[in-house]
Amino acid sequence: MLASGTAPVDVAAAHPTSSLAWAQLADEAFERGATVESYAYARTGYHRGLDALRRNGWKGHGPVPWEHEPNRGFLRALHALARAAQAIGEQEEYERCSQFLKDSSPEAAQVLG
């Protein structure tokens, strides 16, 4: 749906388990300076992504390959959460999320910056 141009807010409303929609909402909010809103969207996407990973057998550690496109929503939300946490002064969460991203997918950490 997102690839066809549907607005992320509409995708999130229709498919609230879509971590990619929440990650895009987080990016949009951050770009317009709505840091707390970005943090909230990113946290939602992060948790939705964790839920999906666990449903698929992930045990809470180990790789989450960027190459596997369904993982990208989670990884983007994790990156957005780290970025927003840093922006609001949550240094410990920023460091934890940044390290989690690097540990989960070095490629995602590099691509997302």
C-alpha positions as CSV (number, residue, x, y, z in Angstrom):
1,M,0.0,0.0,0.0
2,L,2.8,2.4,0.9
3,A,4.6,1.7,-2.4
4,S,1.4,2.6,-4.3
5,G,1.3,6.0,-2.7
6,T,-1.2,5.4,0.1
7,A,-0.4,7.9,2.9
8,P,1.3,6.3,5.9
9,V,-1.4,7.5,8.3
10,D,-4.0,5.7,6.2
11,V,-1.9,2.5,6.1
12,A,-1.3,2.7,9.9
13,A,-5.0,3.2,10.5
14,A,-6.0,0.3,8.3
15,H,-3.1,-2.0,9.2
16,P,-1.8,-1.0,12.7
17,T,0.6,-3.9,12.7
18,S,2.6,-2.4,9.8
19,S,5.9,-1.3,11.4
20,L,6.9,0.3,8.1
21,A,3.9,2.7,8.2
22,W,4.7,3.7,11.8
23,A,8.4,4.2,10.8
24,Q,7.4,6.4,7.9
25,L,5.1,8.4,10.2
26,A,8.1,8.8,12.6
27,D,10.3,10.1,9.8
28,E,7.7,12.5,8.6
29,A,7.1,13.9,12.1
30,F,10.9,14.2,12.7
31,E,11.4,16.1,9.5
32,R,8.8,18.7,10.4
33,G,10.3,19.1,13.9
34,A,7.6,17.1,15.9
35,T,10.2,15.1,17.8
36,V,7.9,13.8,20.5
37,E,5.4,12.7,17.9
38,S,8.2,11.0,16.0
39,Y,9.3,9.2,19.2
40,A,5.8,7.9,19.8
41,Y,5.3,6.7,16.2
42,A,8.8,5.1,16.2
43,R,8.1,3.3,19.5
44,T,4.8,2.0,18.1
45,G,6.6,0.7,15.0
46,Y,9.3,-0.8,17.0
47,H,6.9,-2.7,19.2
48,R,4.8,-3.8,16.3
49,G,8.0,-5.0,14.6
50,L,9.1,-6.9,17.7
51,D,5.7,-8.6,17.8
52,A,6.0,-9.7,14.2
53,L,9.6,-11.0,14.6
54,R,8.6,-13.0,17.6
55,R,5.6,-14.4,15.8
56,N,8.0,-15.6,13.2
57,G,10.3,-17.4,15.7
58,W,12.8,-14.7,16.5
59,K,14.0,-15.1,20.1
60,G,14.9,-11.5,20.9
61,H,18.5,-11.6,19.7
62,G,20.4,-12.4,16.6
63,P,20.3,-11.1,13.1
64,V,17.4,-9.2,11.6
65,P,18.6,-9.0,8.0
66,W,18.0,-5.7,6.1
67,E,18.0,-7.8,2.9
68,H,14.7,-9.4,4.0
69,E,12.3,-6.6,3.0
70,P,9.7,-7.4,5.7
71,N,12.3,-6.6,8.3
72,R,12.8,-3.1,7.1
73,G,9.8,-1.6,8.9
74,F,11.2,-2.8,12.2
75,L,14.7,-1.7,11.4
76,R,13.6,1.7,10.2
77,A,11.4,2.1,13.4
78,L,14.4,1.1,15.6
79,H,16.5,3.7,13.8
80,A,13.8,6.4,14.1
81,L,13.4,5.5,17.8
82,A,17.1,6.0,18.4
83,R,17.1,9.3,16.6
84,A,14.1,10.7,18.4
85,A,15.4,9.4,21.8
86,Q,18.7,11.3,21.2
87,A,16.8,14.4,20.2
88,I,14.8,14.5,23.4
89,G,17.8,13.8,25.6
90,E,17.2,10.1,26.3
91,Q,20.9,9.2,25.9
92,E,20.6,5.7,27.4
93,E,17.8,4.8,25.1
94,Y,19.6,6.3,22.1
95,E,22.7,4.2,22.9
96,R,20.6,1.0,23.5
97,C,18.6,1.4,20.3
98,S,21.7,2.3,18.2
99,Q,23.6,-0.7,19.4
100,F,20.5,-3.0,18.9
101,L,20.3,-1.7,15.3
102,K,24.0,-2.4,14.7
103,D,23.8,-5.8,16.3
104,S,20.6,-6.7,14.4
105,S,21.7,-5.5,11.0
106,P,25.0,-3.8,10.4
107,E,23.8,-3.1,6.8
108,A,20.6,-1.3,8.1
109,A,22.7,0.7,10.5
110,Q,24.9,1.8,7.6
111,V,22.1,2.4,5.1
112,L,20.0,4.4,7.6
113,G,22.9,6.3,9.0
